[in-house]
Amino acid sequence: MNIYERIKATAKELYPDMLAFAQKLIRTPSISGGEGALAELNLAEMKKLGYDEAFADAQGNVIGIVEGTAPGPAILYNSHMDHVSPGDKANWQGYDPYGGVIDVCEADSADKSRKEQAECLHGRGASDVKCGEAVQIYAGGVLAALKRAGCPIRGRFIFTGVVQEEPAEMVGMTHLLDVTFPERGLTYDAMVSSEATSLKLYLGHRGRIEMLVTVYGRTSHGSAPWLGINAVYKAIPLINKIKDELYPSLPSDPELGKSSVALTIIECSPGALSIVPDKCMISLDRRIVPGETKEDALRQIEQMIADIQRTDPEFRADVRVKSAREVSYTGVTYTADKIMPAWKLSPSHPFVKSAVKALAGVGQKAEYGYWDFGTDASKTCGIDKKPTIGYSPMQEQYAHTPYDKCRSDFMKKALEGNVAIFLDADGIGEK
């Protein structure tokens, strides 16, 4: 029996337990800042599966390690433990968002070209990312079982479940890699993300910058608006320039697509009846491609402000990157700018090529893709410059929706694929 056959045989044995574990994860609410119960489940499961180490750090991230029998690369397998709100339960087509029900239902094929009848696991987080999390944890379990059976394992498998990914400041991932790993003497050579990829290898995504533009005016009584300067009215020329001039001029990337800017929130202050507002606050969601920077994004808005000021001496405005204060379930607090770098890995990178070979070994043909949304891979590949791929059973179109689900047949394939990717990892660190 070759190594790929052994992977398949061991994965088949553990598959029912993995599916039951995924149900437990979905039945355990873990909205950002409240991941404690889920962390305990993950730690208990890794210990049950025979991980060499399983522990939580000060922020509440969980780490599990399966040591190989020979030196080799350290591959980080990463999932986030938090999820977004289920929203209105009336939209869930009769499913309990925390029910973890398994049934046969209509689901998209991997390439979204057709509808199929497939067994699916339903509930909030099924596609973002609890089913992928269960698969990654059980990939470590397969490796531990193979090691017990005398199979040579090269390198170090590191599962990490991080807190607070959904708010998009990467505070969980940053604490894990910049604080916990150095404290524990851990390093990593490459990462596999469990974010939704429909069994494809995902190789990048655009970056994200959240900006706040404040346009200033002067209050007056609502009965005498001519005595004030209405900040909302003053904001209209800037909004139009962003929509009509900036957006069409933004660059594109051949794989990641076009940069974009979206007005997501508009507010005014004081925001009361009978008073003309003296501030208009505009939130902008700016997606960037490789080569664009925070400074570029700010400069573009500043230039438009200056252009308007040349024709309207009353116009005053400024722009800054938004920040947020995030508190973990353990009480660790971070204030972080809302910036996520763009990143992209070449299909010719040795880590990608080794993953393609690994998937072929378990009967899967590798295809490439790129996320529309952002992930914590902005930290590993965008900042740390470590080769990073996405590979998981989940489908991006179901994330954050009331149709949140994951196909169980994809989970079985992803379990085999994740183990094979680790065992075949090669050329890590080469550019």
ZIURRA-V655666 format. One record per pair of residues at least 24 apart in sequence whose C-alpha atoms are under 6 Angstrom apart, sorted by the first residue. I is the first residue (numbers start at 0). J is the second residue. If there is no record, write none. Layout:
# ZIURRA-V655666
{{I & J} {I & J}}
This chain:
# ZIURRA-V655666
{{3 & 360} {3 & 361} {21 & 130} {21 & 133} {22 & 99} {25 & 97} {25 & 99} {26 & 97} {26 & 98} {26 & 99} {29 & 81} {30 & 81} {30 & 82} {30 & 83} {31 & 81} {31 & 163} {32 & 327} {32 & 328} {33 & 328} {48 & 140} {58 & 329} {58 & 331} {60 & 160} {60 & 161} {60 & 162} {61 & 159} {61 & 160} {62 & 158} {62 & 159} {63 & 157} {63 & 158} {64 & 156} {64 & 157} {65 & 156} {66 & 155} {67 & 152} {67 & 153} {67 & 154} {67 & 155} {68 & 151} {68 & 152} {68 & 153} {69 & 153} {70 & 153} {70 & 154} {71 & 153} {71 & 154} {72 & 154} {73 & 154} {73 & 155} {73 & 187} {73 & 188} {74 & 156} {74 & 187} {74 & 188} {74 & 189} {74 & 190} {75 & 157} {75 & 190} {76 & 157} {76 & 158} {76 & 190} {76 & 191} {77 & 158} {77 & 159} {77 & 192} {78 & 132} {78 & 160} {78 & 193} {79 & 160} {79 & 161} {79 & 162} {80 & 160} {80 & 161} {80 & 162} {81 & 163} {82 & 124} {85 & 123} {90 & 401} {91 & 401} {96 & 122} {96 & 123} {97 & 122} {109 & 197} {118 & 406} {118 & 407} {119 & 405} {119 & 406} {119 & 407} {120 & 404} {120 & 405} {121 & 404} {122 & 403} {123 & 403} {125 & 403} {125 & 404} {125 & 405} {126 & 393} {126 & 398} {126 & 403} {126 & 404} {126 & 405} {127 & 398} {131 & 193} {131 & 391} {134 & 414} {138 & 414} {138 & 418} {168 & 337} {169 & 375} {189 & 385} {189 & 386} {189 & 387} {190 & 387} {191 & 387} {191 & 388} {191 & 389} {192 & 389} {193 & 390} {193 & 391} {195 & 391} {195 & 393} {195 & 394} {195 & 395} {196 & 390} {196 & 391} {196 & 394} {197 & 392} {197 & 393} {197 & 394} {198 & 390} {198 & 391} {198 & 392} {199 & 366} {199 & 367} {200 & 367} {200 & 389} {200 & 390} {201 & 367} {201 & 368} {201 & 369} {201 & 388} {201 & 389} {202 & 343} {202 & 344} {202 & 369} {202 & 388} {203 & 342} {203 & 343} {203 & 369} {204 & 255} {204 & 341} {204 & 342} {204 & 369} {204 & 370} {205 & 287} {205 & 288} {205 & 341} {206 & 286} {206 & 287} {206 & 339} {206 & 340} {206 & 341} {207 & 285} {207 & 286} {207 & 338} {207 & 339} {208 & 285} {208 & 337} {208 & 338} {209 & 283} {209 & 284} {209 & 320} {209 & 321} {209 & 337} {210 & 282} {210 & 283} {210 & 319} {210 & 320} {210 & 321} {211 & 281} {211 & 282} {211 & 318} {211 & 319} {211 & 321} {212 & 280} {212 & 281} {212 & 317} {212 & 318} {213 & 279} {213 & 280} {213 & 316} {213 & 317} {214 & 278} {214 & 279} {214 & 315} {214 & 316} {215 & 277} {215 & 278} {215 & 315} {215 & 316} {216 & 277} {216 & 278} {217 & 277} {218 & 275} {218 & 276} {218 & 277} {219 & 274} {219 & 275} {220 & 273} {220 & 274} {221 & 273} {221 & 274} {221 & 275} {229 & 275} {229 & 276} {230 & 276} {230 & 277} {230 & 278} {230 & 279} {231 & 279} {258 & 286} {258 & 287} {258 & 288} {259 & 285} {259 & 286} {260 & 284} {260 & 285} {288 & 341} {289 & 341} {339 & 377} {340 & 377} {340 & 381} {342 & 381} {349 & 426} {350 & 427} {353 & 423} {353 & 424} {354 & 420} {357 & 419} {357 & 420} {357 & 423} {358 & 416}}
